[in-house]
Amino acid sequence: MKHKHADLIHAWADGAQIQIHSSRNDEWVDAISPAWDVFTTYRIKPEPKPDVVRKVTVEATSLDGAEFIQIYKTSRFLQSNLHLTFDGETGKLKKAEVL
């Protein structure tokens, strides 16, 4: 009979990073030397999602005494003046670069 974790064991032998699920914290933890216990949940560590950079143009305008901030998606007709970098994993803003 095939071992429950046979595919993961082969991936680990080929160099894949293995993680163990911690039910205490409900999170995945890197396994230094997996025991391959049948009652433990393992997985191949997923590749981190890359950061996302959005290039936009920001303009401040006023109309009848009211101030407006407008944000435009950059196009070939509109040059960006702000680059926003978002974390690929969390989607949170990491960096804002004014050009």
PyRosetta script that sets phi, psi and omega in degrees:
from pyrosetta import init, pose_from_sequence

init()
pose = pose_from_sequence("MKHKHADLIHAWADGAQIQIHSSRNDEWVDAISPAWDVFTTYRIKPEPKPDVVRKVTVEATSLDGAEFIQIYKTSRFLQSNLHLTFDGETGKLKKAEVL")
pose.set_psi(1, 140.1)
pose.set_omega(1, -179.2)
pose.set_phi(2, -71.4)
pose.set_psi(2, 136.2)
pose.set_omega(2, 177.7)
pose.set_phi(3, -62.2)
pose.set_psi(3, 142.3)
pose.set_omega(3, -178.8)
pose.set_phi(4, -52.7)
pose.set_psi(4, -37.2)
pose.set_omega(4, -176.1)
pose.set_phi(5, -106.7)
pose.set_psi(5, 22.6)
pose.set_omega(5, -174.3)
pose.set_phi(6, -54.2)
pose.set_psi(6, -45.8)
pose.set_omega(6, -178.2)
pose.set_phi(7, -64.0)
pose.set_psi(7, -39.7)
pose.set_omega(7, 178.2)
pose.set_phi(8, -69.8)
pose.set_psi(8, -36.9)
pose.set_omega(8, 178.0)
pose.set_phi(9, -61.9)
pose.set_psi(9, -43.7)
pose.set_omega(9, 178.5)
pose.set_phi(10, -63.9)
pose.set_psi(10, -42.7)
pose.set_omega(10, 178.8)
pose.set_phi(11, -62.5)
pose.set_psi(11, -41.6)
pose.set_omega(11, 178.1)
pose.set_phi(12, -62.8)
pose.set_psi(12, -42.7)
pose.set_omega(12, 178.8)
pose.set_phi(13, -63.6)
pose.set_psi(13, -27.8)
pose.set_omega(13, 178.5)
pose.set_phi(14, -88.0)
pose.set_psi(14, 2.8)
pose.set_omega(14, 174.5)
pose.set_phi(15, 109.5)
pose.set_psi(15, 0.9)
pose.set_omega(15, 179.8)
pose.set_phi(16, -69.5)
pose.set_psi(16, 144.1)
pose.set_omega(16, 174.7)
pose.set_phi(17, -82.1)
pose.set_psi(17, 127.2)
pose.set_omega(17, -178.0)
pose.set_phi(18, -104.2)
pose.set_psi(18, 143.2)
pose.set_omega(18, 175.4)
pose.set_phi(19, -121.2)
pose.set_psi(19, 152.6)
pose.set_omega(19, 177.8)
pose.set_phi(20, -113.0)
pose.set_psi(20, 138.8)
pose.set_omega(20, 177.3)
pose.set_phi(21, -84.0)
pose.set_psi(21, 124.8)
pose.set_omega(21, 176.9)
pose.set_phi(22, -95.3)
pose.set_psi(22, 109.3)
pose.set_omega(22, -179.6)
pose.set_phi(23, -71.4)
pose.set_psi(23, -23.3)
pose.set_omega(23, 179.4)
pose.set_phi(24, -64.8)
pose.set_psi(24, -43.1)
pose.set_omega(24, -178.4)
pose.set_phi(25, -106.5)
pose.set_psi(25, -3.5)
pose.set_omega(25, -175.3)
pose.set_phi(26, 50.7)
pose.set_psi(26, 52.1)
pose.set_omega(26, 177.8)
pose.set_phi(27, -144.0)
pose.set_psi(27, 164.6)
pose.set_omega(27, 178.5)
pose.set_phi(28, -97.4)
pose.set_psi(28, 136.9)
pose.set_omega(28, -176.8)
pose.set_phi(29, -126.1)
pose.set_psi(29, 138.2)
pose.set_omega(29, 177.4)
pose.set_phi(30, -61.2)
pose.set_psi(30, 135.8)
pose.set_omega(30, 178.4)
pose.set_phi(31, -99.4)
pose.set_psi(31, 121.1)
pose.set_omega(31, 178.7)
pose.set_phi(32, -73.9)
pose.set_psi(32, -48.8)
pose.set_omega(32, 179.9)
pose.set_phi(33, -141.2)
pose.set_psi(33, 89.1)
pose.set_omega(33, -175.8)
pose.set_phi(34, -60.1)
pose.set_psi(34, 140.0)
pose.set_omega(34, 178.8)
pose.set_phi(35, -88.2)
pose.set_psi(35, -15.6)
pose.set_omega(35, 179.7)
pose.set_phi(36, 58.8)
pose.set_psi(36, 41.3)
pose.set_omega(36, 176.3)
pose.set_phi(37, -69.3)
pose.set_psi(37, 137.5)
pose.set_omega(37, -177.0)
pose.set_phi(38, -70.1)
pose.set_psi(38, -16.1)
pose.set_omega(38, -179.6)
pose.set_phi(39, -97.0)
pose.set_psi(39, 3.1)
pose.set_omega(39, -179.0)
pose.set_phi(40, -106.4)
pose.set_psi(40, 145.5)
pose.set_omega(40, 178.4)
pose.set_phi(41, -98.7)
pose.set_psi(41, 126.8)
pose.set_omega(41, 179.9)
pose.set_phi(42, -120.6)
pose.set_psi(42, 161.6)
pose.set_omega(42, 172.5)
pose.set_phi(43, -156.8)
pose.set_psi(43, 163.3)
pose.set_omega(43, 170.7)
pose.set_phi(44, -78.6)
pose.set_psi(44, 132.4)
pose.set_omega(44, -179.4)
pose.set_phi(45, -61.1)
pose.set_psi(45, 123.8)
pose.set_omega(45, -179.4)
pose.set_phi(46, -69.5)
pose.set_psi(46, 149.4)
pose.set_omega(46, 175.1)
pose.set_phi(47, -68.9)
pose.set_psi(47, 138.3)
pose.set_omega(47, 178.6)
pose.set_phi(48, -66.5)
pose.set_psi(48, 143.8)
pose.set_omega(48, 177.3)
pose.set_phi(49, -73.4)
pose.set_psi(49, 137.6)
pose.set_omega(49, -178.6)
pose.set_phi(50, -70.5)
pose.set_psi(50, 154.2)
pose.set_omega(50, 175.1)
pose.set_phi(51, -62.9)
pose.set_psi(51, 155.3)
pose.set_omega(51, 179.2)
pose.set_phi(52, -115.0)
pose.set_psi(52, 128.1)
pose.set_omega(52, 178.7)
pose.set_phi(53, -109.1)
pose.set_psi(53, 126.7)
pose.set_omega(53, 176.5)
pose.set_phi(54, -112.5)
pose.set_psi(54, 126.4)
pose.set_omega(54, 178.2)
pose.set_phi(55, -102.1)
pose.set_psi(55, 121.3)
pose.set_omega(55, -176.7)
pose.set_phi(56, -133.4)
pose.set_psi(56, 165.9)
pose.set_omega(56, 173.5)
pose.set_phi(57, -116.1)
pose.set_psi(57, 128.4)
pose.set_omega(57, -180.0)
pose.set_phi(58, -114.8)
pose.set_psi(58, 131.4)
pose.set_omega(58, 178.4)
pose.set_phi(59, -131.7)
pose.set_psi(59, 142.2)
pose.set_omega(59, 174.3)
pose.set_phi(60, -106.3)
pose.set_psi(60, 128.7)
pose.set_omega(60, 179.4)
pose.set_phi(61, -134.4)
pose.set_psi(61, 162.4)
pose.set_omega(61, 175.3)
pose.set_phi(62, -132.3)
pose.set_psi(62, 145.7)
pose.set_omega(62, -180.0)
pose.set_phi(63, -142.0)
pose.set_psi(63, 117.7)
pose.set_omega(63, -179.9)
pose.set_phi(64, 52.5)
pose.set_psi(64, 41.8)
pose.set_omega(64, 177.4)
pose.set_phi(65, 84.0)
pose.set_psi(65, -6.6)
pose.set_omega(65, 178.8)
pose.set_phi(66, -95.7)
pose.set_psi(66, 137.5)
pose.set_omega(66, 179.8)
pose.set_phi(67, -96.5)
pose.set_psi(67, 137.1)
pose.set_omega(67, 179.2)
pose.set_phi(68, -129.1)
pose.set_psi(68, 142.2)
pose.set_omega(68, 170.7)
pose.set_phi(69, -112.3)
pose.set_psi(69, 124.2)
pose.set_omega(69, 179.6)
pose.set_phi(70, -116.7)
pose.set_psi(70, 138.7)
pose.set_omega(70, 178.9)
pose.set_phi(71, -119.9)
pose.set_psi(71, 127.8)
pose.set_omega(71, -178.6)
pose.set_phi(72, -119.5)
pose.set_psi(72, 140.5)
pose.set_omega(72, 171.1)
pose.set_phi(73, -68.8)
pose.set_psi(73, 133.1)
pose.set_omega(73, -178.0)
pose.set_phi(74, -66.8)
pose.set_psi(74, 140.2)
pose.set_omega(74, 177.1)
pose.set_phi(75, -134.6)
pose.set_psi(75, -177.6)
pose.set_omega(75, 179.4)
pose.set_phi(76, -70.0)
pose.set_psi(76, -14.2)
pose.set_omega(76, 179.0)
pose.set_phi(77, -96.6)
pose.set_psi(77, -12.1)
pose.set_omega(77, -173.2)
pose.set_phi(78, -132.1)
pose.set_psi(78, 116.6)
pose.set_omega(78, -178.0)
pose.set_phi(79, -80.9)
pose.set_psi(79, 137.5)
pose.set_omega(79, -178.8)
pose.set_phi(80, -73.4)
pose.set_psi(80, 149.0)
pose.set_omega(80, 173.2)
pose.set_phi(81, -125.4)
pose.set_psi(81, 6.0)
pose.set_omega(81, 179.6)
pose.set_phi(82, -149.7)
pose.set_psi(82, 128.8)
pose.set_omega(82, 174.2)
pose.set_phi(83, -112.2)
pose.set_psi(83, 123.7)
pose.set_omega(83, -179.8)
pose.set_phi(84, -109.0)
pose.set_psi(84, 126.6)
pose.set_omega(84, 179.2)
pose.set_phi(85, -109.6)
pose.set_psi(85, 122.9)
pose.set_omega(85, -179.9)
pose.set_phi(86, -110.2)
pose.set_psi(86, 140.2)
pose.set_omega(86, 177.4)
pose.set_phi(87, -62.9)
pose.set_psi(87, 128.2)
pose.set_omega(87, -178.1)
pose.set_phi(88, -65.5)
pose.set_psi(88, -26.4)
pose.set_omega(88, -178.8)
pose.set_phi(89, -85.7)
pose.set_psi(89, -45.2)
pose.set_omega(89, -172.7)
pose.set_phi(90, -101.7)
pose.set_psi(90, -20.1)
pose.set_omega(90, -176.3)
pose.set_phi(91, 78.7)
pose.set_psi(91, 3.9)
pose.set_omega(91, -178.9)
pose.set_phi(92, -83.2)
pose.set_psi(92, 147.5)
pose.set_omega(92, 178.3)
pose.set_phi(93, -65.1)
pose.set_psi(93, 125.6)
pose.set_omega(93, 179.6)
pose.set_phi(94, -103.6)
pose.set_psi(94, -34.0)
pose.set_omega(94, -172.3)
pose.set_phi(95, -155.8)
pose.set_psi(95, 143.6)
pose.set_omega(95, 173.4)
pose.set_phi(96, -129.8)
pose.set_psi(96, 122.9)
pose.set_omega(96, -177.0)
pose.set_phi(97, -115.8)
pose.set_psi(97, 118.1)
pose.set_omega(97, 177.4)
pose.set_phi(98, -87.3)
pose.set_psi(98, 129.2)
pose.set_omega(98, -177.8)
pose.set_phi(99, -100.5)
pose.dump_pdb("model.pdb")
